Amino acid sequence: MLNGFMEKLVAGRWIAGPTVSDVMERGRRFNRLGIGAIMNYLGEALTSQEDIKDAMDSYREILKRVEKGDRLTQISVKPTQIGLSVSPDMAKKNYAEIVRLAGEKDIFVWVDMEESELVDSTIELYMSQLPNKNTGLCMQAYLRRTMDDVKKVTEKDGTIRLVKGAYTEPDNVAYKTKAEIDKNYIEIMQYLFDNSPRFMIASHDDKIIERAREINRERKKDVWYAMLNGIRNQYLVDLQKKGETVFAYIPFGKKWVQYSFRRMQEAGHISLLMRSMLHGQKI
Ligand SMILES: Cc1cc2nc3c(=O)[nH]c(=O)nc-3n(C[C@H](O)[C@H](O)[C@H](O)COP(=O)(O)OP(=O)(O)OC[C@H]3O[C@@H](n4cnc5c(N)ncnc54)[C@H](O)[C@@H]3O)c2cc1C
């Protein structure tokens, strides 16, 4: 019964639903407000051929249904859902297929970033399809190494989606306090303003977002803003009305439990959940 209750509470608020049709429908609701949708199939650390095929089929289906040149639809893929937990070669082959199919429709593909021990193989995976103007890589400001990684990827003309980071990492690998993480986020953001023509600020943090907007009033870079569906939807709407390019990251699929626990474990824990209930504004 608790499962049924949680499913309704969470699935409706943060997750589009179990199917490709659900995420396309939720995406269209955002699109009608001028907000883009980044679609992500739930599931990670997949090792069974069947699960990996399910994930691949979901992305194939989105890329089949989406209109060519639809600037408001993007997809975001987790390396370990397309085979990285089996072998780097399998992930590369699957990623190459997704990038090819997306390229035929001129659709943007992101690579999510997972645990720190996967950073090297994820960067290698992403680099395997560069140069490509329609691909981007997520980088996490809580990792001590990230500034160096961002430089490496930016020098190869890669596109960065900058987040704070969502996994539990050891102290020697990751900054732990909000102050340290925010400081690193802003330093990397400044580097991107100085060195990259286009990047994504993926955060719900209004201090960071407003700082980026202020810098960009002079720099006039192609900055995209993104938030997770259901956390601060009204803020996305407000930013869109102010002329910013904004996206909602919308997970879909059956594996909603793991995703929901991660959201609940983040800064603020239950208060984040409660605030997203109050301010999330289902779209
Ligand atoms: C588009 C997108 C893609 C992501 N992809 C990845 C990924 O690939 N890998 C990964 O590790 N992580 C990813 N994340 C998650 C990310 O790493 C963070 O865990 C998550 O975004 C929370 O960090 P924050 O930047 O919002 O800042 P936080 O420091 O958690 O929150 C900052 C501030 O935002 C405000 N805020 C937050 N929620 C609310 C609310 N409900 N109502 C009002 N104010 C609120 C508050 O002012 C709060 O202090 C992604 C996030 C986004 C938005």
The ligand as a Gaussian input file, in Angstrom:
#p B3LYP/6-31G(d) Opt

LIG

0 1
 C       18.979000      18.855000     -15.341000
 C       19.731000      18.113000     -14.277000
 C       20.479000      17.017000     -14.615000
 C       21.206000      16.328000     -13.625000
 N       22.035000      15.298000     -13.982000
 C       22.853000      14.739000     -13.063000
 C       23.822000      13.766000     -13.420000
 O       23.944000      13.360000     -14.573000
 N       24.652000      13.286000     -12.441000
 C       24.550000      13.716000     -11.131000
 O       25.350000      13.278000     -10.292000
 N       23.607000      14.602000     -10.762000
 C       22.767000      15.119000     -11.687000
 N       21.832000      16.063000     -11.303000
 C       21.547000      16.274000      -9.851000
 C       22.500000      17.290000      -9.241000
 O       23.786000      16.758000      -9.162000
 C       22.037000      17.687000      -7.833000
 O       22.034000      16.556000      -7.029000
 C       20.675000      18.355000      -7.771000
 O       20.464000      19.175000      -8.879000
 C       20.558000      19.232000      -6.503000
 O       21.524000      20.268000      -6.565000
 P       21.176000      21.831000      -6.798000
 O       22.131000      22.335000      -7.849000
 O       19.765000      22.024000      -7.109000
 O       21.604000      22.509000      -5.489000
 P       21.237000      22.310000      -3.919000
 O       22.423000      22.876000      -3.208000
 O       20.787000      20.923000      -3.632000
 O       19.987000      23.229000      -3.731000
 C       20.253000      24.584000      -3.946000
 C       19.169000      25.499000      -3.614000
 O       18.102000      25.348000      -4.536000
 C       16.953000      25.794000      -3.927000
 N       15.959000      24.721000      -3.984000
 C       16.169000      23.423000      -4.212000
 N       15.001000      22.784000      -4.251000
 C       14.035000      23.682000      -4.014000
 C       12.604000      23.645000      -3.912000
 N       11.930000      22.520000      -4.057000
 N       11.954000      24.778000      -3.684000
 C       12.607000      25.922000      -3.518000
 N       13.953000      26.013000      -3.593000
 C       14.641000      24.920000      -3.842000
 C       17.303000      26.177000      -2.519000
 O       17.609000      27.530000      -2.509000
 C       18.533000      25.361000      -2.259000
 O       19.352000      25.902000      -1.264000
 C       21.113000      16.752000     -12.274000
 C       20.352000      17.874000     -11.953000
 C       19.687000      18.560000     -12.915000
 C       18.910000      19.776000     -12.519000

